[in-house]
């Protein structure tokens, strides 16, 4: 079983959904981003989704764009990101660690080389945000050769053909978009439709984690109650890091409180 398989199995046995925070590696600096990840894990995160900073993150809204810019200004490179992942993996051997990247970062280093580096660093999965499913074959093949799980995106209005492609090619989990557009905290998040979740299960796609706009416990509660396996929260986490970047103690407290509330909501989906 993969780390994702073990996580989902354990959570299902306890009647919980997964809480997966996203943060940008190197934001606002290497040590600070590592400390933020440690705080999130210590206070409820079941897995991590980590961004490698890129100069043109087209799927991201302004909050995550600024995080990427801060990380690049701090001198972060893909190689430096892999070092941080190695450090996290050494301390957390059982926690699923996923990467969210853009195709340029993969192609620039050559897909086979990139995915081998991902595997050596200890990450479990890679989601390439700007590659459509119909063009993903070279990335999927390179991931499989390196033993890395390719995560596929499921649009909120996905049809049967798209879901079948996700079930065929995806591993680890399915990234179910709560809405169209770019990342960002959004009070208008809607739970995934029962029909889409049923379709994903019928086609035996990897468990669905809902992302894009998840920023409150109520939203987590809603998506888990609807039948999703959990929720990914990115912009809300990154906004806390941005707000408290100059005050590490305040940042740790804010992240701890946020993680605790979001994780609690995965256990309380019936209310």
Secondary structure, DSSP 8 states (H G I E B T S, - for coil): --HHHHHHHHHHHHT--EEEEEEETTSS-HHHHHHHHHHHHHTT-SEEEEE---TT-TT--HHHHHHHHHHHHTT--HHHHHHHHHHHHHH-TTSEEEEEE-HHHHHHT-HHHHHHHHHHHT--EEEETT--GGG-HHHHHHHHHHT-EE-EEE-TT--HHHHHHHHHH--S-EEEESSSS-----TT-----HHHHHHHHHTT---EEEESS--SHHHHHHHHHHT-SEEEE-HHHHHHHHHTTT-HHHHHHHHHHHHHHHHHHHT-TT-
